[in-house]
């Protein structure tokens, strides 16, 4: 008998939740208690009256594990809606990164050249370093960081993924 194996796949989940103390801890605790990993997590207030927030979680696993994660999130009381953007259809993902690069001479020139190619903005500069701001899809940011490692990467801060479904409907 052959059992089909599924590789872990990356999924972007959005949760609309009550904006109250402890909500994020309950969701993160559910992931921890069941041994699920969170690759990226962002949270923001999304309503005018500050009553609801959107949590975006990037995780990975085979389909049955993702289904379990979604089902368990839906059972939590402060959760109103869970959407798997990866399965729901066309969507947009973006992330912001601040990337500090140190260097002089040719490395400094190369860092600026690469930043131009990736459309990263210089938001701080000294005679020996830059801080670049870059927005884009996570793979673009990963690629930029890999290039900067070769010319003097010092430090990186990333916001995590934010995502929305394409089209006129709310996700």
N, C-alpha and C positions, 0 to 999 in steps of 0.2 A: 504494500500500500504506500503510495507516495503522498506525502503531506506537503502542500505548497507553502513555501516560506515567503514572507513579505519583508522587504527591507524597510527599515524605519524611514518614514517620510516626514518632511518638514511641513508643519501646519501653522497657519496664523488664525488664532481664535480671537473674536471680539466678544466681550461680555458687557451688557448694559446692566448696571447694578445701582443699588441705593448708595448714595454718597454719605456714608456714615462710618463712624469709628469702628474698626474691627473687620470691615468687609474684606479688605485686601488680605488681612491676616488669615481669615477663614479660607479664602481661595488658595492662598499660598500653602496653608497648612494641609489642605486636601491634597495638593500636589506632593508635598513632602511625605505625608502619611502613606501614600500609595507608591512612593518611589518614582514618581514622574519628574522629569527634568523640565525646567523653564529656561529656555535659551535667551529670551528677551521678554521684558515686561514694561509696559507703560500704562500710566493711569492719568486721566484728565477729567475734570468736571465738564459736562456737556450740556447742561440745562441752565436756562436763565435764572431759575430759582435755586440753583445749586443742589437740587434733590437727587440728580443722577450723575453717574460717571461712566466713562467707557474704559474698560481695561482691555488692552491688547496683549496677548500672550503668544509668543512663538515657542512651539514645542515640537517634539518629533516622536514618532513611534509607528508601529504597524497599524493598519486600519482598525483592528479590534481595540487596541489601546486608546486610540484617538476617540473612538466611539464611547469608551468607558469614561474618558476625561470629560467629554461633552455631557454625557448623562449625569455624571456626578456634579458637575458645575450647575446644571439645570436644577438639581434638587436643592441647592443651597438657597435659603430663604431670601437673602438680599439680591439674588440674581434674577433679572427680568427676562433676559434674552441672551442666547449664546449663538454665535454664527461662526462657522468654519469658513473663512474667506477662501481658503485653498480649495474647498470643494464646492462652494456656492456659485462660482463663476468668475468672470473677469473682475479683477480688483487692482487697486493701486497700493503699493507699499513704499514708504519713504522712511528714512532715518537721517538724523543729524549727527555729525561727528566733529569734535574739535581735535586736531592733530598737531602736536608740538614736535618740531623738527629742529635739530641743532646742526650747525655746520658753517664752514667758511669756504671761500674760494669756489672751486668747481662744484662741490656738493651743494653749496648755497644756490648756485645758478641752476643746477639740475633740479633741486627741490622746487624752485619757482617755475621752471619749465613744466615739470610734471603737474604742479598745481594748476597751471593754465590749461593743460590737456584735460584734466578732470573737472575743470571749472570750480576749483576750490578758491575761496577768497582768503586773502591775508587779513586777519583781524587783529593781529599784534605782531610787532617785529622789533627785534633788537639787533645789534651788530652781529650776534652769534646765533640767533634763533628766530623761528617764525611760529605762530599758531595759525593754522588754517582752519576754516569752516567749510564743511562739505556736506551737502545734502544729496540724497539719491537712494537708489535701491541698495539693499544690504550688500549685494555682491560687488557693486561699484565701490562702496566704502572699503570692503575687504581688499579689493584690488589696489586701491590708493594706499592703504596702510602697508600692504606688502611692498609696494614700490618705495615708500618712504623709509622702510627698514634699511634699504640699501644706501640711503643718503643721510641717515642720521636721526631716525625716529627716536623720540624721547618718551612720549606719553600720549595716550589716547583716552578721550572720554566720548562715549556714545549714548544717545538717548534711548535706543531701542526702537523697534519697528512701530510705526503707526500705519494703519491700513483702513481703506474704505472700499466698498463695492462700487463698481462703475455703474453709471446710469442714474435715473431719477429716484429710485427707491432707496429707502434707508436700509442699512444692513443690520 
